[in-house]
Amino acid sequence: MLSFWEKQTFTAYDYAVVGSGIVGLSTAISIKEKQPDASVVVFESGLLPTGASTKNAGFACFGSLTELLEDIKILGKEKALELVMERYLGLVKLRERLGDQNLDYHNHGGYELIREQELYCIEEIETINDLLKDVFDKKPFEENKSLISEFGFNEQVVKSMIYSRYEGQIDTGKMMKSLINVAQRMEIRILSGASVSKIEDNGSDVDIVVADQTYGHVNFKAGSVAICTNAFTKKFINDLDLNPGRGIVLVTKPIENLKFKGVFHCEKGYYYFRNYGNRVIFGGGRNLDYKAETTTSFSLNEQIKTELLRQLDEIILPDTPYEVDYFWAGIMAFGQNKQPILKQHSDHIYLGVRLGGMGVAIGSRMGEKLAEMMI
Ligand SMILES: Cc1cc2nc3c(=O)[nH]c(=O)nc-3n(C[C@H](O)[C@H](O)[C@H](O)COP(=O)(O)OP(=O)(O)OC[C@H]3O[C@@H](n4cnc5c(N)ncnc54)[C@H](O)[C@@H]3O)c2cc1C
């Protein structure tokens, strides 16, 4: 049984956010920016945020050329352009809010490795540059084949390279630490190890039940709730076009004379790598085994690990000795298209989920829009 003091002081809030990933924390911060006197709580089931936001590769990107061409096919030009704009605005917001030093933000550029089967995209460069002319002041994409040998990639496989001038990289750990610091300075209460088991709109406010080791469960109340649980949302709302998608990543030990810096996209975004200092972070391969990777389990798929090592050996670092430090996994959320789900679910419950593979970029913008809906 909670004490009178605990009940009185800790269990009722103006706003509650479920999930402390980039979207949850950004939503809580945006609410406080708009209503400094409001009480805001964030429930996080993990000891640390435990989904995608602390597990990602730290690309500050808005989409490679082949990805944008795919988006246009599925969404049409207008909606694809809107997505790029939202990612761009999200990155601006993130950098303004936290500062480049706290993010360890660097712009070493973005690049796409083009194989034989993607050469079709070269002819589309100017069409896409033209489509994006209102977002960026210079043409974002250009072809530069000389980079293939300069960066030491396998020239038998990589037939061309596209340079994207507006893409940068961050330190994901520093981003999340800074977001938590900002939230705490604003007196947002973050409760870690607080797994929400039930959220119910009772017509005038929201009842929230949190699983607890000592009491079995603890009841909370909030005026409005934002569900920001991304891949884990079906626990609360089953009827959603949302599937989990595991992403597996490796990091090498420091490499002497690493030949490249920047963020790199391959195979329409299914593989991606970057430098982190003189290490390489490399991930992807979900498309090798979609069925097994549609999961919320953080375990590692041996087939994908083997393929990542093969590509590192044969394509990315063919002439450079390296050692893998270790692998990890994170869980994303996907739907039939790349648009996030941002909506009011009931009178007092709101949803900001399905961030896909570019949540670092769009996450702050999602939080801002969700807060606007809730206030
Ligand atoms: C391997 C990998 C690489 C990626 N690389 C990039 C990249 O380079 N650039 C980029 O822009 N994006 C990248 N992404 C995608 C990006 O990380 C995500 O889109 C983004 O982090 C999603 O943020 P979120 O806040 O919506 O979800 P999450 O970070 O998953 O947050 C959801 C939170 O909800 C919590 N939660 C779940 N259920 C409950 C519950 N019942 N009660 C309380 N809390 C709960 C979880 O523990 C979690 O902390 C990558 C993702 C992965 C996995």
The ligand as an SDF file (V2000), in Angstrom:
LIG
                    3D

 53 58  0  0  0  0  0  0  0  0999 V2000
   19.8440   -0.3640  -34.8310 C   0  0  0  0  0  0  0  0  0  0  0  0
   19.1430    0.9260  -35.1170 C   0  0  0  0  0  0  0  0  0  0  0  0
   19.7820    1.9010  -35.8670 C   0  0  0  0  0  0  0  0  0  0  0  0
   19.1350    3.1140  -36.1220 C   0  0  0  0  0  0  0  0  0  0  0  0
   19.8180    4.1190  -36.7300 N   0  0  0  0  0  0  0  0  0  0  0  0
   19.2520    5.3280  -36.8550 C   0  0  0  0  0  0  0  0  0  0  0  0
   19.9930    6.4180  -37.3510 C   0  0  0  0  0  0  0  0  0  0  0  0
   21.1930    6.2920  -37.6160 O   0  0  0  0  0  0  0  0  0  0  0  0
   19.3690    7.6080  -37.5100 N   0  0  0  0  0  0  0  0  0  0  0  0
   18.0520    7.7680  -37.2040 C   0  0  0  0  0  0  0  0  0  0  0  0
   17.5060    8.8610  -37.4120 O   0  0  0  0  0  0  0  0  0  0  0  0
   17.3280    6.7590  -36.6720 N   0  0  0  0  0  0  0  0  0  0  0  0
   17.9060    5.5660  -36.4860 C   0  0  0  0  0  0  0  0  0  0  0  0
   17.1980    4.5460  -35.9390 N   0  0  0  0  0  0  0  0  0  0  0  0
   15.7760    4.7750  -35.6130 C   0  0  0  0  0  0  0  0  0  0  0  0
   15.5850    5.6030  -34.3540 C   0  0  0  0  0  0  0  0  0  0  0  0
   16.4730    5.1740  -33.3380 O   0  0  0  0  0  0  0  0  0  0  0  0
   14.1280    5.4760  -33.9010 C   0  0  0  0  0  0  0  0  0  0  0  0
   13.2750    5.8560  -34.9660 O   0  0  0  0  0  0  0  0  0  0  0  0
   13.8070    6.3390  -32.6990 C   0  0  0  0  0  0  0  0  0  0  0  0
   14.7760    6.1740  -31.6930 O   0  0  0  0  0  0  0  0  0  0  0  0
   12.4290    6.0040  -32.1510 C   0  0  0  0  0  0  0  0  0  0  0  0
   12.2290    6.7370  -30.9800 O   0  0  0  0  0  0  0  0  0  0  0  0
   10.9500    6.4940  -30.0760 P   0  0  0  0  0  0  0  0  0  0  0  0
   11.0720    7.4090  -28.9420 O   0  0  0  0  0  0  0  0  0  0  0  0
    9.7280    6.5530  -30.9180 O   0  0  0  0  0  0  0  0  0  0  0  0
   11.0570    4.9640  -29.6390 O   0  0  0  0  0  0  0  0  0  0  0  0
   11.9970    4.2090  -28.5970 P   0  0  0  0  0  0  0  0  0  0  0  0
   13.3400    4.8020  -28.5190 O   0  0  0  0  0  0  0  0  0  0  0  0
   11.9060    2.7700  -28.9210 O   0  0  0  0  0  0  0  0  0  0  0  0
   11.2970    4.5030  -27.2220 O   0  0  0  0  0  0  0  0  0  0  0  0
   10.1710    3.8060  -26.7510 C   0  0  0  0  0  0  0  0  0  0  0  0
   10.3680    3.6200  -25.2620 C   0  0  0  0  0  0  0  0  0  0  0  0
    9.1620    3.1140  -24.6930 O   0  0  0  0  0  0  0  0  0  0  0  0
    9.5240    2.2690  -23.6260 C   0  0  0  0  0  0  0  0  0  0  0  0
    8.3780    1.4070  -23.3270 N   0  0  0  0  0  0  0  0  0  0  0  0
    7.8720    0.4220  -24.0960 C   0  0  0  0  0  0  0  0  0  0  0  0
    6.8110   -0.1360  -23.5000 N   0  0  0  0  0  0  0  0  0  0  0  0
    6.6420    0.5060  -22.3260 C   0  0  0  0  0  0  0  0  0  0  0  0
    5.7120    0.3750  -21.2540 C   0  0  0  0  0  0  0  0  0  0  0  0
    4.7390   -0.5410  -21.2940 N   0  0  0  0  0  0  0  0  0  0  0  0
    5.8070    1.2060  -20.1950 N   0  0  0  0  0  0  0  0  0  0  0  0
    6.7960    2.1400  -20.1380 C   0  0  0  0  0  0  0  0  0  0  0  0
    7.6970    2.2960  -21.1280 N   0  0  0  0  0  0  0  0  0  0  0  0
    7.6360    1.4970  -22.2030 C   0  0  0  0  0  0  0  0  0  0  0  0
   10.7340    1.5270  -24.1580 C   0  0  0  0  0  0  0  0  0  0  0  0
   11.4980    0.9530  -23.1070 O   0  0  0  0  0  0  0  0  0  0  0  0
   11.4680    2.6350  -24.9060 C   0  0  0  0  0  0  0  0  0  0  0  0
   12.4470    3.2680  -24.1040 O   0  0  0  0  0  0  0  0  0  0  0  0
   17.8020    3.3290  -35.6550 C   0  0  0  0  0  0  0  0  0  0  0  0
   17.1750    2.3460  -34.9050 C   0  0  0  0  0  0  0  0  0  0  0  0
   17.8340    1.1510  -34.6160 C   0  0  0  0  0  0  0  0  0  0  0  0
   17.1650    0.1030  -33.7830 C   0  0  0  0  0  0  0  0  0  0  0  0
  1  2  1  0
  2  3  1  0
  2 52  2  0
  3  4  2  0
  4  5  1  0
  4 50  1  0
  5  6  2  0
  6  7  1  0
  6 13  1  0
  7  8  2  0
  7  9  1  0
  9 10  1  0
 10 11  2  0
 10 12  1  0
 12 13  2  0
 13 14  1  0
 14 15  1  0
 14 50  1  0
 15 16  1  0
 16 17  1  0
 16 18  1  0
 18 19  1  0
 18 20  1  0
 20 21  1  0
 20 22  1  0
 22 23  1  0
 23 24  1  0
 24 25  2  0
 24 26  1  0
 24 27  1  0
 27 28  1  0
 28 29  2  0
 28 30  1  0
 28 31  1  0
 31 32  1  0
 32 33  1  0
 33 34  1  0
 33 48  1  0
 34 35  1  0
 35 36  1  0
 35 46  1  0
 36 37  1  0
 36 45  1  0
 37 38  2  0
 38 39  1  0
 39 40  1  0
 39 45  2  0
 40 41  1  0
 40 42  2  0
 42 43  1  0
 43 44  2  0
 44 45  1  0
 46 47  1  0
 46 48  1  0
 48 49  1  0
 50 51  2  0
 51 52  1  0
 52 53  1  0
M  END
$$$$
